[in-house]
Amino acid sequence: MSLPAGDYRGQSVCSSGSPSPLRDFLRTETGSAAVLVAAAFAALVWANVAPAGYESFWRTHLSVELGSYGISLELREWVNSGLMALFFFVVGLEARREFDMGELRDRRRLALPVAAGVSGMLVPIALYLAINSDHGTMQGWGTAMSTDTAFALGMLAVVGRRMPQGLRVFILTLTVVDDFLALGVIAVAYSDRIVVPPLLLAVGVFAVILALRRFRLRRGIVYALLALVAWGALLESGVDPVVIGLAMGLLTYAYPASRSDLEHATGLFRLFREQPTPELERLVREGIATAISPNDRLQRMFHPWTSYVVVPLFALANAGIPISGDQLAQAFTSPVTLGILLGYVLGKPIGIVGAAGLTTLLGRGRIRLPVGWGALVAGGTLSGVGFTVSLLIATLAFDGTRLEDAKIGILSAVLCSFVLSRLVTGAIGLLPRGTQLRALLGKADTIVDLAVPVDPDRDHVRGPRHAPVTLVEYGDYECPHCGQAEPVIRELLGDFGDVRYVWRHLPLTDVHVHAQLAAEAAEAADLQGRFWDMHDLLISHQGALRFDDLRGYAADVGLDVVRFERDMRSRAGASRVAEDAESAELSSVAGTPTFFVNGRRHHGAYDIAGLSAAVRAARAQAVVVAERTR
């Protein structure tokens, strides 16, 4: 099997053969920030070059009719209430994935980001209300509360390259809390006069969706049609229909692909290969779809569209305001602008850091920050960038001059938060190395994904026996991706003298017919103290793993060939291989190669850059933990 040069992301019998959904989400959000900035800039240019044309275009009505029923909305409303429902659907998907499979599967970790997220909304609202209390503009309090995910993560990529991965997850969790509460605010405080019959229809449709989910119906088209009906009903009821998007996302299951499901899909494909009929083709597609969670499939389908089309289109439709010197001077004396600006730039970091500190104190050691205090402050300043939801609420709360003042406040908050975040991360970078590590990593305990800990007396270990960093690979001697990773492992061990490497067997017998035999050959060599010699030969001769080949390798490494053959025929190493495979199942490992660094599953590329970065992060964490236990 040939491999593309430099492709270090592939796996054999893997649910996706790609990086983790969370990393994909972060990378898409980060990359889309540039597109979002470009769209906002284009809107400003358009609104200042041709203000009448800008407004007339977005106020154009578009009607959709089906029989006697129809919906007629301005283009801006189609974007704000229609396409943005899809954006919140993706936000809900990611929140559900984190709850089922990510950091929040440990429910104790939910308390702190929820408390910080709620406080990070309440403090800015309080600041806004204090500034606007006597000006008749208090109805705009919702514009100062919600963080923009794309902008926040995009800014983090620019100003926070030294920041730990936990900060990105923390910010993502905060923004999910923000969006969830903001949609509640929109539905309750910023909806038009409520019309009860269509609202009851929407509630009834949602109840049907819950019932179908209860019975595990997997027909996406059914859910899509019901969600569309609920969206239309909410629109008629006066409740902003974007709430249905978040609700549908939160209902969508996320789970790792199991090895049994993948083997079932492989078996179906083999049947199709032997007899390519339309019926078997349908069964193969259904088998593959069953192996991968609906959450993963829908995120991969819709997330690029929302990040690169929907949100930038929203910015293009809403960020355009005519700007002049007089208008800027007027805006920065407006309580609306000042309330939004101070709410984001000061209120957000104060609310987030204050709530995190209070929650940690009250937790008495049971609740710990996922990052250090320095990284937390940086996260607070980064969270002071509001755009998408803030603009959405501003269009509901204001019109005319006050709407323009609100938009100037929102855009100014983006710039000020960027500058403040750069100052914070720059200050952290000036700290001494040890202090800097504590400021970034703190005392958080990481989630351990490796179900069976490494035992140096049992496992096959290369490198220092008690090294601070342990790299575990679940591999298959016939897997071409494992063969591709082998020279990377050697280079890594050469670059880092404090890393130990552990090989565990996961022979994928449904796709690699000689993998089990090769794994047992390695264990037979181990019985004579030559495991790594045999391992190196097997991984470098993946196309020749028949019994005669294995006997030749045994002679090459100096084994007692007669004893080797006897051990192979009695399957002396089979139980050990089975134990490794069982430990892989317990750790939800479905493909090879799969790596764990200090017990944490490594997602992403396993080239030298990717693995080296993971090792450096684990080593830094190990240093902080060692200092804490002294």
Disulfide bonds with the S-S distance in Angstrom:
none
